[in-house]
Amino acid sequence: MYLPPQFNAKDRAVACALIRSHPFASLISTDDTGLPFVTHLPLHLPEQDEPFVLLGHVANPIRTGATCRRGPKRW
């Protein structure tokens, strides 16, 4: 994956501060019809030196888009 130079953090402390101040990620998948589906994931960066590990959680597997339906009764 291409990483633009302005997003290549060289300082670990800066990267940790950024992750802790914005602790969400977007998981992009597709639904049953092939349309894009975005799931917002909360993240946690534990206090440790090495390795750099992010922990996340998906509360409901349906939200990954695997059985998503579009329309008024989405879930």
ABEGO torsion letter per residue (X at the ends): XBBBAAABBABAAAAAAAAAABABBBBBBBBAAGBBBBBBBBBBBBBBAOBBBBBBBBABAAAAGAABBBEABAX
